[in-house]
Amino acid sequence: MQHSTLKFGAILLSLALLQGCVLVHDDGPDRNHREGTTIGEELQDLNEAYEDGLLTRQEYDRIRERILNR
């Protein structure tokens, strides 16, 4: 019982941490823009995702350029 509780807690924590991450798609220049956020907030979220190992350097650089060139 304790093992399943820990597993469930780990899943919830993972989902909470990933909630603010940026999705990566090549479907258009503004597809990933989140309404109501600043460029600074998007760059911070992007940096967190990169530091957490969710993005490669190439993905990070490509998305960063998109955000800055809007």
KEVOVO-718202 format. One line per field, with one value per atom (N, C-alpha, C): atom name; residue number from 1; x, y, z. Coordinates in steps of 0.05 Angstrom, whole numbers, plus 32768, in hexadecimal, padded with zeros to 4 digits. Atoms other than C-alpha are relative to their C-alpha. Last residue first. Example, Ala and Ser with C-alpha at 12.3 -4.5 7.8 and 13.67 -1.06 7.14 Angstrom:
BEGIN
atom N / CA / C / N / CA / C
seq 2 / 2 / 2 / 1 / 1 / 1
px 7FF0 / 8111 / 7FF1 / 8012 / 80F6 / 8012
py 7FE8 / 7FEB / 8016 / 7FE8 / 7FA6 / 8018
pz 7FFF / 808F / 800E / 8000 / 809C / 8000
END
This chain:
BEGIN
atom N / CA / C / N / CA / C / N / CA / C / N / CA / C / N / CA / C / N / CA / C / N / CA / C / N / CA / C / N / CA / C / N / CA / C / N / CA / C / N / CA / C / N / CA / C / N / CA / C / N / CA / C / N / CA / C / N / CA / C / N / CA / C / N / CA / C / N / CA / C / N / CA / C / N / CA / C / N / CA / C / N / CA / C / N / CA / C / N / CA / C / N / CA / C / N / CA / C / N / CA / C / N / CA / C / N / CA / C / N / CA / C / N / CA / C / N / CA / C / N / CA / C / N / CA / C / N / CA / C / N / CA / C / N / CA / C / N / CA / C / N / CA / C / N / CA / C / N / CA / C / N / CA / C / N / CA / C / N / CA / C / N / CA / C / N / CA / C / N / CA / C / N / CA / C / N / CA / C / N / CA / C / N / CA / C / N / CA / C / N / CA / C / N / CA / C / N / CA / C / N / CA / C / N / CA / C / N / CA / C / N / CA / C / N / CA / C / N / CA / C / N / CA / C / N / CA / C / N / CA / C / N / CA / C / N / CA / C / N / CA / C / N / CA / C
seq 70 / 70 / 70 / 69 / 69 / 69 / 68 / 68 / 68 / 67 / 67 / 67 / 66 / 66 / 66 / 65 / 65 / 65 / 64 / 64 / 64 / 63 / 63 / 63 / 62 / 62 / 62 / 61 / 61 / 61 / 60 / 60 / 60 / 59 / 59 / 59 / 58 / 58 / 58 / 57 / 57 / 57 / 56 / 56 / 56 / 55 / 55 / 55 / 54 / 54 / 54 / 53 / 53 / 53 / 52 / 52 / 52 / 51 / 51 / 51 / 50 / 50 / 50 / 49 / 49 / 49 / 48 / 48 / 48 / 47 / 47 / 47 / 46 / 46 / 46 / 45 / 45 / 45 / 44 / 44 / 44 / 43 / 43 / 43 / 42 / 42 / 42 / 41 / 41 / 41 / 40 / 40 / 40 / 39 / 39 / 39 / 38 / 38 / 38 / 37 / 37 / 37 / 36 / 36 / 36 / 35 / 35 / 35 / 34 / 34 / 34 / 33 / 33 / 33 / 32 / 32 / 32 / 31 / 31 / 31 / 30 / 30 / 30 / 29 / 29 / 29 / 28 / 28 / 28 / 27 / 27 / 27 / 26 / 26 / 26 / 25 / 25 / 25 / 24 / 24 / 24 / 23 / 23 / 23 / 22 / 22 / 22 / 21 / 21 / 21 / 20 / 20 / 20 / 19 / 19 / 19 / 18 / 18 / 18 / 17 / 17 / 17 / 16 / 16 / 16 / 15 / 15 / 15 / 14 / 14 / 14 / 13 / 13 / 13 / 12 / 12 / 12 / 11 / 11 / 11 / 10 / 10 / 10 / 9 / 9 / 9 / 8 / 8 / 8 / 7 / 7 / 7 / 6 / 6 / 6 / 5 / 5 / 5 / 4 / 4 / 4 / 3 / 3 / 3 / 2 / 2 / 2 / 1 / 1 / 1
px 801C / 80A0 / 7FFB / 8006 / 80EA / 7FE2 / 7FF4 / 80FD / 7FF9 / 800B / 80CC / 800B / 801C / 80DE / 7FF4 / 8000 / 8129 / 7FE3 / 7FF7 / 811F / 7FFF / 8018 / 80F8 / 8007 / 8014 / 8132 / 7FE7 / 7FF8 / 8168 / 7FEA / 8000 / 8143 / 8007 / 801D / 8135 / 7FFE / 800A / 817F / 7FE3 / 7FF6 / 8196 / 7FF5 / 7FE4 / 816A / 8008 / 7FFA / 812A / 801D / 8017 / 810C / 8004 / 7FFA / 814E / 7FE9 / 800B / 8136 / 8005 / 7FF0 / 8165 / 7FF6 / 7FE5 / 8144 / 8011 / 8003 / 80FD / 801B / 8005 / 8111 / 7FFE / 7FE6 / 8130 / 7FFC / 7FEF / 80F0 / 801A / 800B / 80C6 / 8011 / 7FFA / 80F3 / 7FF6 / 7FE3 / 80F1 / 8008 / 7FFC / 80A5 / 801D / 800B / 80A2 / 8003 / 7FEE / 80D0 / 7FF7 / 7FE9 / 80A7 / 8013 / 7FEC / 806B / 8016 / 7FE5 / 8030 / 8013 / 7FFF / 7FE6 / 801B / 800D / 7FDD / 8003 / 8015 / 800F / 7FF4 / 8003 / 8036 / 7FE8 / 7FF8 / 8044 / 7FFD / 8010 / 801D / 8007 / 800D / 803B / 7FF0 / 7FEF / 806F / 7FF3 / 8004 / 804B / 800E / 8019 / 8041 / 7FFB / 7FF8 / 8089 / 7FE7 / 800C / 8077 / 800A / 7FF0 / 8099 / 7FF3 / 8002 / 806D / 8010 / 8007 / 8086 / 7FFF / 7FED / 8087 / 7FF5 / 7FF7 / 805B / 8013 / 8017 / 8034 / 8009 / 8001 / 8072 / 7FEA / 7FE7 / 8081 / 7FFF / 7FFF / 8039 / 8018 / 8014 / 8035 / 8000 / 7FF6 / 8075 / 7FEE / 7FEA / 805D / 800B / 800C / 801C / 8015 / 800E / 8041 / 7FF4 / 7FEC / 8070 / 7FF4 / 7FF6 / 8035 / 8015 / 8014 / 8014 / 800A / 8000 / 8054 / 7FEC / 7FE9 / 805B / 8001 / 8004 / 8014 / 8017 / 8012 / 801E / 7FFA / 7FF3 / 805B / 7FEE / 7FEE / 8038 / 800E / 8010 / 8000 / 8011
py 7FFA / 82EC / 801D / 7FF4 / 82E3 / 8006 / 7FE5 / 82D8 / 800E / 7FEE / 829F / 801C / 7FFA / 827D / 8014 / 7FED / 8284 / 8007 / 7FE6 / 8264 / 8015 / 7FF4 / 822A / 801C / 7FFB / 821A / 800E / 7FE9 / 8222 / 8007 / 7FE7 / 81F5 / 8018 / 7FF8 / 81C0 / 801A / 7FF7 / 81BF / 8008 / 7FE5 / 81BC / 800B / 8000 / 8180 / 801D / 7FF7 / 8188 / 7FFD / 8006 / 8166 / 8008 / 8015 / 8163 / 7FF9 / 8019 / 818A / 7FE9 / 8008 / 81C3 / 7FE6 / 8008 / 81C7 / 7FF5 / 8019 / 81C7 / 7FF6 / 8015 / 81FC / 7FE5 / 8006 / 8227 / 7FEA / 800F / 8222 / 7FF8 / 801B / 8236 / 7FEF / 800D / 8272 / 7FE3 / 8007 / 8285 / 7FF2 / 8017 / 8281 / 7FF8 / 8018 / 82AC / 7FE8 / 8008 / 82E0 / 7FE7 / 800D / 82E2 / 7FF6 / 7FEE / 82F3 / 7FEF / 8003 / 82C5 / 8014 / 7FF6 / 82D4 / 7FFD / 7FE7 / 82A9 / 8008 / 8002 / 8271 / 801B / 7FE8 / 8272 / 7FFC / 8006 / 822B / 8018 / 8016 / 8230 / 7FFC / 7FF8 / 8274 / 7FEA / 7FEF / 8262 / 8007 / 7FE4 / 8227 / 8011 / 7FFB / 81DC / 801E / 7FEF / 81CA / 8007 / 8009 / 81B0 / 8013 / 7FFB / 81B4 / 7FF3 / 8016 / 81BB / 8008 / 7FF9 / 81EC / 7FE8 / 8004 / 81D7 / 8007 / 7FE6 / 81F7 / 7FFD / 7FEF / 81B8 / 8019 / 7FFE / 818B / 8014 / 7FF3 / 8197 / 8004 / 7FE5 / 8189 / 800F / 7FF0 / 814B / 801D / 7FFD / 8130 / 8011 / 7FED / 813D / 8006 / 7FE5 / 8119 / 8016 / 7FF9 / 80DD / 801C / 7FF9 / 80DB / 8008 / 7FE6 / 80DD / 800A / 7FED / 80A3 / 801D / 7FFF / 807A / 8016 / 7FF1 / 808A / 8004 / 7FE5 / 8074 / 8012 / 7FF4 / 8035 / 801D / 7FFD / 8023 / 800E / 7FE9 / 8031 / 8005 / 7FE8 / 8000 / 8019
pz 8003 / 7D7E / 7FFE / 801A / 7D72 / 7FFB / 8003 / 7DBB / 7FE6 / 7FEC / 7DC6 / 7FFC / 8007 / 7D84 / 8014 / 8016 / 7D94 / 7FF7 / 7FF6 / 7DD8 / 7FEA / 7FF3 / 7DB8 / 800B / 8015 / 7D88 / 800C / 8010 / 7DBE / 7FEB / 7FF0 / 7DEF / 7FEF / 7FFD / 7DBA / 8010 / 801A / 7DA6 / 8002 / 8005 / 7DEE / 7FE6 / 8008 / 7DFA / 7FFC / 801B / 7E21 / 7FFA / 8011 / 7E5E / 7FE3 / 8013 / 7E83 / 7FEE / 7FF6 / 7EC0 / 7FED / 7FE8 / 7EAD / 800C / 800A / 7E68 / 8017 / 800F / 7E85 / 7FF6 / 7FED / 7EB7 / 7FF3 / 7FF2 / 7E80 / 8014 / 8013 / 7E57 / 800D / 8002 / 7E93 / 7FED / 7FE7 / 7E9F / 8000 / 8000 / 7E56 / 8019 / 8013 / 7E56 / 7FFF / 7FF4 / 7E94 / 7FEF / 7FEB / 7E75 / 800E / 800D / 7E35 / 8016 / 800C / 7E60 / 7FF3 / 7FF4 / 7E6C / 7FF2 / 7FE5 / 7E61 / 800E / 7FFB / 7E24 / 801D / 7FEC / 7E1C / 8006 / 7FEF / 7DDC / 8012 / 7FE5 / 7DC3 / 8013 / 7FF5 / 7D82 / 801E / 7FE7 / 7D72 / 800E / 7FEF / 7D3D / 801B / 8005 / 7D1F / 8014 / 800E / 7D24 / 7FFB / 8016 / 7D37 / 7FEF / 8019 / 7D7C / 7FEA / 8018 / 7DC0 / 7FE8 / 8013 / 7DFD / 7FE7 / 801B / 7E31 / 7FEF / 8016 / 7E79 / 7FE5 / 800C / 7EAE / 7FE9 / 8008 / 7EC0 / 7FF1 / 801D / 7EC0 / 7FF6 / 800A / 7F0A / 7FE2 / 7FF7 / 7F1F / 7FF5 / 8010 / 7EF4 / 8008 / 801C / 7F12 / 7FEF / 7FFF / 7F59 / 7FE4 / 7FFC / 7F4B / 8000 / 8019 / 7F2E / 8002 / 8014 / 7F69 / 7FE6 / 7FF9 / 7F99 / 7FED / 8007 / 7F75 / 8006 / 801D / 7F79 / 7FF7 / 8008 / 7FC3 / 7FE1 / 7FF8 / 7FD0 / 7FF8 / 8013 / 7FA7 / 8007 / 801A / 7FCF / 7FEC / 7FFE / 8012 / 7FE5 / 8000 / 8000 / 8000
END
